[in-house]
Structures are given as structure tokens and as C-alpha cells.
Amino acid sequence: MWKPTSALSMVLILSQCGGAFAAEPTVGFQEKPGQVKVQISGQPAFTYVYQDDATLRPYFSNVHTPGNIRVTRKHPIDPQSEGGDHGTMHPGIWLAFGDINGADFWRNRAQVVHAGFVEKPHVKNGRGMFSVKNEYRHDGKLICTEPCRYTIVPQEGGYLLASDSTFANDDGPFAFGDQEELGFGIRVNRKLRVKGGNGRILNADGLKDEKQVWGKATDWCDYSGTINDRHVGLTVMPHPDNFRRSWFHVRDYGLMLANPFGRKALTGGDKSSVAVQPGETLRLRFGVFIHDAPSAEQYPPAAAYRVYLKETQSPNAS
């Protein structure tokens, strides 16, 4: 069973990675049509949804901390409790792109098709894992494929969800455009919002909230606040070996997105077009740490980032 932890033990736990895991906490899977429900130590963690008639791309919904506190907005949304904006575009945690060859997968004007599991959900060395193959399609045409591997790494003070995607099409080129809406995003529980809640946004450089953080490139960005007297939230971490650092598109109303594509949209610089030719691949990796601690002082996002680097065996790990 998950237990609260002290500040010192939290730092020690988050500084360890790659060694043997104890029998607890454990990851469990329950497969249902179009989705996979994930539990950690018997508690609901999130649901991976890969077939949805309204949101035409995979996503993670109703994300909970190990203490069973929901940190993303309720999905499907309840307009009375969560607000009615962007109901099919901001489902919880997702990877989406507003422009690939002009097709808009962010706003559900094109579809990411689940082509099957490459690896069925399973547990190995204390980590939950599964791999899928996605097909990006528009107007009956295949734009690119995306094999993606997800890894869930439990910790005493939370858990890491890591994604590892590779985009390719041997039959033709494709290109990612330049918008705010391309990359790895989250939408938080309304109680965690900066505007209308008690939350705050903090990046690796000490900048806070939308006014300071928006459009800045940084190693990690955390969106968190207090629910049920617990400091809870999500830390989004682009992998440092991605083709480019990610700028962060953040909003005080609850959105946070790591975006390595929108150079002009987010900085006013030259317009970006990231092309992938036949025979080439583009690899994108992101991590998000879902955390739960007695107070903000007892959760160090920088230590969670070190866990992510070590878990993904980056030479940039310190």
C-alpha cells in the first residue's frame, strides 16, 4: 500500500533508479475494448484510451496519484465541475499535433488509428510496459506511422509515465508545422489551475505561471497545487535527446504543453518546418511524473527529472 513519505526519504527515493524494485508498489492492467485501465498497488492510476469517436487520437484520462487524487480534468468532462472548453482536445495527458502535412490531429480533423499492440501490457522488473503502433491518416491517406512504447515506473511518492515514439513513412515525406498546438500536453484538475484554483506553474529555471513561463524552453515544467491537504500535480519532462529543446505553451486555466516544433508561434523566431524524408525517422520522448506529497517543499521536481534521465539512460543524467 502506498504511504506518505518525509522530505528526506522523498529525495532519496527520487534519486534512485535502475536498481531492483521492491514487491510494492505493483502495476496492474485491465484490458477493455478500446482502452487499458492501469492500477498501481490496486488503486486506479489512469486509463489509456485508443478508440474514441469524439477524440480521434490516443490519450490518458482520469489520471490519479498513488493516494487516489485525480490530478487531470475529469473525462469525459463535466461542464458543471470542470468547465466546458476544449472537451475533446484536452482529455488528460496526450501527444498530438495540429499540423502534419497540413492535417490537424489536435482538433480532431484527422485521425490517429490504433493499428495494434506491438507489446501487450505486461510487467517487467517492477515497471508496467506496453507498445502500440499508430497510423496518422487524413482523407484516406497514410501520412506516417508511430510505434510508441509506454513505461510506468512506480515510486513511493508518485510514478513516472514515459513515452518513446518514432515517426516514419518509407513511401513519402511528411513535415511537422509551426503552431502552439504540437507536442506533449496535460490538462489539470480545475482545483489545480492558477486561475480559478490554488495551483501554480513552475519551470526548471524558477519561472512561475503563464506570464513568465509561456514560450520559454526549459528542462521540465510542473503544474501542481493542493487537493485534500496534499501537494499534488504533474511534472512534464521533454527528453534532452529530442531533436530540439521544447518550449512550453502554458495557460493559467490549466493547460501545459511541451512543444519542440512551434518556434515562430512560441518565440516569434523563424517559422519552423521539421521534415522527415523516406528512410528517415524522427524520435520523440517525453516523461511526466505524477506526484503526491504532504507539501510543496517535500516534492523536488528536479529530482523527478533525474529519475526520468536515469530511467531512459540518457548520457545527460547527472
N, C-alpha and C positions, 0 to 999 in steps of 0.2 A: 504493500500500500504506500502511496506517495505521502511524504511527510514534509512539513515546513523545515527550513534549514536556516542556520545562522549565517551572518555575513561572511565570517571566516571560512566556514565549510562550503558556502556557495562559491567563493573564489577558488578554493581547492578543487571542487568538483568541476567547475567550468574550465579549469586549467588542464584537466586530464582528458586524454582522448587517445584512442587507438589501442588501448590495453584491453584486458579481459573485462567483460561486463558482469556484474552480479546477476543472480537469477531474477531480481526485481530491479527496476520495473520491466515489464514484458510488453511486447507489441502483439496485438491480435487483429485478424482480418475477418470480415463477414462480407462475402460477395453477394450482391443482388443485381437484378437486371439493370444495366446502365450505371452502376455505381459500386464502390467499395467502401464499406464503413470500417474505420480504423479505431481501435481501442488501445489505450496504454494502461496496463495494470487493471483491466476490466472497466475503466472509465472511458466514455466517448472522447475521442480526440478530434476527429473531423470525418467528413465524407468526401471521397474523391468521386466526382460526377463526370462521366464521359459521354452520356447521352441525355440531351435535354432539348426539347422542342423550342424552348424560348431562348436559352443561352447556347449558341451554336459552337461551343468550344469547351474543352475540359476545364474544371475548376475544383477548388476545395471549399466546401461550405461548412458553416456552423463549427468553426474552429474553437476548441476548448483548451484551457490549460490543464495540467495534471490535477489541479484542485477543482476541476469541473466548472470553471468560469468561462463563459463564452466571450471571446475577445474580438471576433469578427461580427459584422451585422448579421441579423437573422436572415436566412434564405430558405425558401422564397421570402421576400421582405414582407413585413407587416407595416403598412404605411402609418398606422396609428402609433407604433412604438419606434420604428426605425427610420421613418421618412420615406417618401415615395420616389426619390430621384435615382436614376441610373439603375433601376431594379434588375435588369438583365445584363448589365455591363459590369457591375461591381458586386459579384456574388460572394466574395470572401477572400480567397487567395487565388491568383490566376496568372498565366503568361499569355499575353495577347498583343496583337499588332494591328494598328489602324491603317497600315499601308504596306502590303507586299505586292509588288507589280500592280499597284492601284487598287487592289482588293482590300476591303475593310473587315478584318476579323474581330476588331474591338467592338464595333457597333452591331455585330451580328448580321452584317450584309454579305458575308461569305462564311463558309463553314469549315471547321476543323473536324474531320471524320476520324473516329476511333477505328483503326484498321485491325486492332487485336492486341493481345498481350504478348510481348516478346518473352517476358518472365512473369509468371503468375505471382500474386502476392505470397511472400514467404518470409521467414525469419532466419537470420544467419548471424552468429556472433553478437546476439543481442540487438541487432538492427532489423527493422522491418524494411523490406525492399519489394519493388515491382517495376517492370519496364513495359512501356507501351509503344506502339507505332501510330503516329498521327499523320493524316493526309490533309494538306491545306488545299481546298478546292473552291473554285469560283466559276460560275457559268459553265459547269460541266467539265472544266479543265483542271488538271492537277498542277498546282504551282510549285509545291515542294513537299517533301516528306520530313517527318521529325521523329526519329526514335528518341525516347526520353526515359531516363531512369530516375526513379524517386527513392530516396533513402530516408528513413525515420530513425533518429538516434535519441533514445530517451536519456535524460539526465535527471538528477533529483530535483532540480529547480526549474525544469521545463523540458523541452525537447526541440531538436533540430529537424527541420524538413528541408532536404536538399534536392534540387532538380539539376539534371545534366542532359541537355538537349543538343542534337546535331541536325542541322538543316542542310538538305541537299536535293538536287534533281539532275540526274545524269542526262536527261533529254532536252534540257533547255535552261537558260539563265533566269535568275529572279533577283529582285532587289528590294531591300527594306528602305522605306521612305523616311521622311523627316516630319514627325509630329510629336506632340506631347504624349500621345497615347500609344506608345510602343514599349513593351517591356514587362517586368515582373511587378504585379501590383497587389495591394491589400486594401480592404475597406473595413474599418474598425467598428466595433460596437459603439453605438451612439454615446454611451456613457464615457467613452474614452476620447471623444472628439475634443479638440481645442476649443472650437466654437460650439457652445451648447452642451459641453461636457466638462470633465475635470482633467482632461488629458493634456499631454504636451508632446511635441516632436523634438527630437534631439539627434544631431548627427555626430560623426566621429571627430569633427573639428570644434565641437562645443556650440554650434549654432542652434537656435531654437525656433520652432514654429514656422509657419508658412512664409512670413515676411523675410526671415533670414535664410531658411533652408532651400526654398524653391529655386531650381535652376543650378544648384551647386553640385559639383562632383565630390563624392566622399566615399570612404570605405564602407560605412554602414549608416543606417538611419533607423531610429527607434520611435515607435508610436505607442505610448502607454499612459496609464492613469490608474485610478483606484476604483475597484469594484469589490463590494463585500469586505472592506477594510484590507484588501490585498493590492499590492502593486503588480499589475498585470499588463501584458501587451505583446507586441511583435517587433522584432529587430530584423530588418531586411538587409541582406549582405550580398552584393554582386561579387562574383569571383574575380580576384585580381588578374587572372589569366585570360579573362574575356578579351575580345579584340580591342576594346576601348573601355575606359572607366565610365561608370554610369552617372548621369546627372539625375537628380531627384525631383520629380513632379509631385509636390505635396500640397494638400489642402487642409485648412483648419477644420473643414466639415467632415474629415475622416478618411480621405484618400491618401495613399502613399504609393509611388511607383518609381522603380529603378529603371532608367531608360538610357541605354548607350547609343541610341540612334538619333535623337532629336536635337542635334547640335544647333541648328538655326532656331527651332521652336523654343528651346530652353535657354540658349545663351545669346541669341542674336548673331551668331557667327555664320560662316559659310554653310549653305544648305548641304546636308549630308545625304548620300545615297550609298548604301552598303550592298554591293553586288556580289552574287555567288554564281560562278560560272560552272558549266557541266564538268564533272570530275572533281569539283571543289566541295568543301564543306564549311559550314560556319557553326562553331560550338559556342553555346551559351550556358553558363552555370550560375545559379543563384541559390542562396540559402535564406531561410527565415527561422529565427529562434522564437518559439512561443514560450513566454516566461511567466513565472508566478512567484512572488517573494513577499515577505512581510512589509517591506518598504522600498522606496526607490534606491536608497543607499545600499541595500542588500542585493541589488541586481546590477552587475557591471557589464554593459553591452560590449565593451572592448574584450572582455574575457570570453563572451559568447562568440565573438568574431574569431578569436584564436582557436576555439573548438572547431569552427567551420573550416578554417585553413588546415588544421591538422587532420580533420576527417577527410578532406579532399586531397591531402598530401601535397599541398602547394609548397614550392620552394620559398615562397614569401612568408611562410609561417615562422614566427619567432619563438 
